Amino acid sequence: MLIRKFTSWPRRGRIVVLVVAGALIVALASSCAAVTVVPAAGAQAADWLRGIIGDEAVAQLENVVYQIQDDVQQVAYAVGIGRPSSPWQGTPVAAGQDAAAQDAAAQDAATQDAAAQDAAAQDAAAQTAAETAAAPTDSTPLGPTDLPPTLSPLASPTPGGAPTATSDAAVTTTLASTPTPVAQPTWSVQPLKPMGTLPEEGKWLGYLQNATGQVVAYRTFLQPDKHRPYAVVAIVAFNLSATRLHLVLGTLEPASDVAIARPGTIPAEDLRAGKLLATFNGGFKVAHGHFGVMVNGTAVVPPRDGMATVAFYDDGHITLGEWDPAVLSSTHIITWRQNGPLVIQDGQINPHTADTAPQDWGYTVPGGTAIWRSGIGISADGGTLYYIAGPSLTLPVLATAMQDAGMQQAMQLDINNFWVHFDAIQGPGLQATPLLDKMNNKIGRYLLAYPRDFFYVTADGP
């Protein structure tokens, strides 16, 4: 029927339609190729196409491209072209070893040094006593204040208002997934159960240190998809008793008509060596789910009920849980970010991770598509923050890796190979080093003004 109508059009009109259709096909093909070859150009092309053919059409197109790419990879590995490999080398942390154990070792060394010094002093005093019959030397044992410090608790800024019974109850029952972390003597990072065949999988390596040389973050990797051995996911674990998470609003995203300053940069007091430890990507654009955002008390995008929410409190701690309107009654939450439903809730995988409902998971490629994905999670005791990311991940596989890593509550962040990015910040010059070698697109992007929202982590203390 449509063909008959089309052939009945004037010849000139048919030519115009064919030319326009051909141009669109070329543009679509070019953008699809760019997604893989030049990720930054692919991301820009996809945004341009969304303004022409709509979000859902571009998502469907991207799904086809990524499916073809995944099929090619599976065939390549099946015939022996390429092999999965460990993303990094290093000496794993021994089973049960943690930051406190390192501090204890340092304390033992300090105690031994102090004992040696005390013994030398006693010998000198004894010699003096023999000569002058002076009083015996002081042998008082070394006090706790003479030892190197252990993990310090989170520094707490002055609260913005006095708590009320209503607000405390609301926080407890709505984002009730993680308790407020308190100063604890230990911070454990237990080895993870391997999910694949790569050597050293699931074993933690010391990754980031604070200004005193204390390890405050570890990293490891998992091979979570038996059908895709090339899907290697990286995991970073941060000690929340020694670090702090922050959210930065992008210069353009999340888009909103609300009047608010948008420098898109890390504050100067945090953008310095020894303080800034890491930066990583935020969530979806507003158009891809309309998930809520509040920054420093200003609601930029209204919240959606039932969505996963990472919340920042005025005393510096964070929680991650399912949003409920009652949480609005708390004056102590100053910033929050949503990005779809919880992927892990109370240690269990959301059974709807394989669904394709765009109103829940965002108007992007479906959860069953194998692409770059990222997410964050929190441990059951609220003391450990996790960042997770990797290529060729379906949402169910990402969820399995999150659960295996020990995340009690977890949410997905951004997806696609250009937008998923994590940099470790090291050295006096704030050198940015990507977590994975394949994160080689615009390294150090979050050290300058950036159009999309992002997270960063600082060492606690001055």
N, C-alpha and C positions, 0 to 999 in steps of 0.2 A: 504494500500500500504506500509506504513512504517512498519507495523507489519509483513508483509510478508518478507520484506527485512531483518528485525531484526531476524526473525526465520531462515533465510537462512544463517546467520553468523555462524562461527564456535562456538562450545559450549563454549570454553574458552573465546572468545571475548564477548559473551553474558553475561557471568558471571561477567567479568570485568565491563561492562557497568552497569549491575544491581547493583553491589556493589557501584560504584561511584554515581549512581542515588540515591541509598538508603542513602548513607552518606550525600548527599546534602539535601535530605528530612529531615533527622534527624537534620542536622544543621539549616535548615530553621525553623523547628518546635521549636527547642531549642531557637533560637534567638527570635522567636515570643513570646514564653512564658517569656523570659527574659525581653522583652520590658515592660511588666506589673509588673512582680515580682521584678526584679532588674533593674531599669531604666538605671543605668550606664553600666551594662553588656549588656543590650539590645542595647544601643547606639553604643557600641564598636562592637557588633556582626553585627549590621546593616552596619557599615562602612566596616567591613571585607567582608561581602557578596557583597557589591557594587563593590569591586575590583574583584569579581568572576563572578557575573551574571549581573552586570550593575545597574545603578541608577534607570532606569525605572522599571526593574523587581522587585527590592527591594521595590520601592514605591508601586507597585501593591500588593505585599505581605503584606506590612504594612497596606495598605488600608483594606485588608481582615481581618487582625487581629483586627484592631481598629473597624471595622464594627461589628464584632462578640462581642467584648467587649462592644460596645455601645448598642447592642441589649440585652445583658444580663442585663446591668444596667437599661434599660427601663422596662424590664420585672420585675426586682426586685422591682422597685419603684411602678409599676402597682399593684403588689400583696401585697404591704405594707411592704416590707423588706427594711428598711432604709428610712430616710426622709431627705430632704435638710435642712440645718441649716445655720444661719448667721456665717460668718467666724471669727467674733470677737465681743466683747462687748465694750461699752464705752458710754460717754455722747456726743450726736451729737452737732455739731455747730448749733446755732440758725439761723433761716432763715435770710439771708442777712448779717450775721456776717462774718467778714473777719479779715485779719491780721491787717489792719489799725485800726479796731475797738478795737482790743486788745491793740494796741499802744495808742489809745485814752484813753482807760480805765487806762492804766499805767500813761499817762500824767495827767489825772484827779487826780489820787491818789497822784502823785508828786506835783501837784498844791495845793492840800489840805494840804499836809505835809508842803509845803513851806509857805502856808498861816498861818498855825498854828504856825510855827516857827517865822514868821513875827509878828504875834499877840503877841507872848511871848516877842519878842524883843521890841515891842512897849510898853508893860506893864512895862518892866524893864526900858526903857528909860523914861517913864512917872514918875516912882518913882524917878529916878535920877533927872529929871527936877524939881520935887517938892522940892527936897532937895537942888539942886545947881542952879536952874533957868537956866538950860542949854537949848540949842536950841532944837526945836522939832525933833523927830526922822524922818528918811527918810522912806517914804511909797511908793517908786517907785515900780510899779508892776513887777512881775517876767518876765524876757525876754525869748524869744523862745530858746535861746541857753542854758537855764538852765533846759530845759525839756529833758526827755529821747528821743533818736533818733527814727524817724519813719523808714519805709522801705528805705534802702539805694539803690541807683542805681547800675547797674553793673559796676565793676571796669574795666576800659579800658586800655589794654596794648598799648604801642606805635605802631601805625599803621606801616605795612610793606612797604607802599608806598603811594604816594599822589593819591587821587581818580581822575578819569577822567570822562568826560561826557559819554563816551561810556560805561565804566564799570558800572557806576551807572544806566544807562538806561537798560543795560543787566540784572542786578540783579533785577530791578524793574519789568521787563516784563517776566522774566522766572520763578524765584522762587517768583512770585508775590503774593503769597498767604498770607503772614503774614508780617505786617510792623515791623520795628525795634522797640522793646520795649523801652520805655523811662521811666525815673523815674516818678512814679505816686503816688498820695497820698493814693490810696486804692488798694486793691487786693481782689476781691470778689470771694467767692465760694458759689454759690447758690445751694440749695438742688436740687437733680435730681428727675425726675418723676419715681416712682417705676415701674418696668417692671414685677414683680412677686408678691409673697405673703409673703416673709420673713419680719419680723419686722426690723425696722430701715434701710431698703433698701433705698439707694439714699441719706442718710444723712451723711454729712461729719464729720469726727473725726479728731482732731488735731493729727498729726503723727510724724513729724520730726521738731526739733528745732535747731537753730544755737547756737553759743557759748553764746549769751546774753539771751537765753531762748525764743527768738521770734519764733513763729510757722511759718515755711517756706514751709511746705508741709502738705496736708490733704489726707485722704484716705476714700473711701467708696466702696460699692459693689452693683452690679446689678444681677438680675436673668433674663437674657434676652431671654431664649428659653422656650416657653410654652410646648414644647414637651419633654424637658429635664430639669426638675426642679432641678436636681443635678448640672447643669451647672451654677455655681456662679462665676462671674467675678469680680476681684478686680481692683480698679482704684486709682492711686495716682496722685494728682495734686501738681505740684511744682510752687512756685512763682519765675518767671524768673527775677524779679527785686532784688531778694535776694539770688538766687542760680545760678549755672552755670553747663551746661552739657558738658561732655568730652567723647571722643572716644579713646579706646586703641586698638592698633593692636595686635592680638594674635601672639604667637610664631610660629604658623603654618598656621593659617587662618586669613584673606583671603589669600589663596595660590597664590604665584606670583614668577616670576623669577627676579623681580625688586630688586636691592640691597638696603636694608633699614634695620635699626636696629630694632630688634624684641624682646625687653625684655619681652613684654607681661604683664607689671606691671604698677601700678599707680605710677606716679612720687612721689618722697619722700616729696616734698613740699605740696602735697595734701593728702598723706597717714598719716594723723595725726588727733587726736581727736579734735573735734570742727570744723574741716575743711571738712572732708569726711562725707557725709550724707547717701549715698546709692549707690549701684552697681546693674546693671541688664544686661541681655543678649543682644547680638548684633543680627546680621542677619544670613542668610544662608551661607553655605560654597560656595566657588566659583563654584564648580562643579554643584551646584544646581540652577544655574541661571546666573552665570557670571555677577552679579551686581557689579557696579563700587565702588571703594574705593580710597580716597586720604587722606593721613595723613601728616600733617605739610608741605604741599606743594609738597609732592611726590605722584604721581599717582601710586598706587599699582596695581589696576585693572582698565582698561579703562571704562569710563561711558557708559551706554546705554541710548539712547534717549527715552524720554517719561516715564522714570521710576521715582518713588517716591524717593526723595533725601532729607536727612536732612543735611543742610550745616552750617558750623561753620565759623564765620567771625573773622577777626583779632582784632576786638574791643570787642569780647566776646559774642556777641548775635548770635542767631541761627534762621534759617528759615527752613520751610519744604514745598516742592512743587514739581512740575513736572519738570524733567530735560530738559534743552534745550541747544544745543551747545553754544549759545551766552553767557551763564553764564561763560564759560571758559575765557572770556575777562576780568573778574573781578579779580584784584590782591588781593582783600580783603578776598576772600574765601580761607581758609587755610586747611580745612578738610571737607570731605563729605562722606556719606555712602548711598548706594542705596539698596533696597530690594524689587523689584517688583513694580507694578504700585501703584498709590495712591488708598487706600481703601476708603478714604473720600476726596473729592475735593470740595472746596468752600462750605462745609457743606452738600454736597450731597453724597450718597452712590454710588460708582462705580457700574454700572449695570452689570459688568462682573465678580463680585466677585464669582458668582456661576459657572463660566466657569472652565474647567479643563486644559486649555492650559498651558503646562509645561514651555514653553518659556517665559510666563509672570509671573506665580505664582511660578516658581521653580520646579525642577524635584524632587518633594516630593509628599506626599499624596495629593489627590485632595482637592479643597476648600470645597466640600460637606462632607468631612470626619470629624467626631466629635472627636477632639483631643485637647491637650493643645496648646494654641496659645497665642501670645503676640504681642504688638504693641506700638507705640508712636504717639502722636498727639499734635497739638498746637491750642490754642484758637484763635478766630477771631482777637483779639487785639494784639496777639503775646506775651501776658504777662504770659501765663500759659502753662507749659509743662505737658502732661499727659503720664503716663505709664499704660498699661492695660494688664491683663493676667488672664487666668483661664482654667480649664479643660473642656473637652467635648464640645468644641466650633467648629462649622463650620465657614467658612470665612464669609458667609452672616450674621450669628448671631453676630460675632465679630464686623462686620461693623455696625450693628444696635446699639450695645452697645456703640461703639465709637461715633456715631451720637448723641445718647441720652445723653452722657456725656458732649457734647458741643464742640467736636473737629471740628475745621474748616478744617484742613488738617490732614490726618493720614495715616500711613503706617504700614503694618504688619512687625514684626520682626521674630525671630526664632519660631519654633514649636516643638512639642513632649515633653513628660513629663520630660525628663532629661535636655533638653537644655533651657527650659523656667525657668528662675530663677531671683528672686529679693531679695536682702538683704538690710535691714536698718542697718546702722552702728552706734553704740551707745557706749557711755562710754569711759573712758580713755584707756581701753584696746582694742578699736576698735572691740567690740563684734558684730558679724553678726547675725541678726535675720530675718528669711524669712518672706516675706509679707503674705504668706499663709502657713498653717501648712503642706500641702502636698508638698511644696517646700523643702523637707527634704533631698534632695540628694546633698551631697558635699556642705554644708552650708559654706559660707565664701570663696568660690572658687576663687573670683576675688581679694582677698587680697594678693594672691601670683601670680607668673607667671602662665599665663593661655594660652592654645593653641588656643582658639577661641577669636575673637574680642568681646569687651563688652563696655558698657557705664558706667560712674559713674557721680555722682552729688556732687558738693561741695557748701559749704556756701560761699557767696560772701564776699570779704574783706580779711584782713590779716589772 
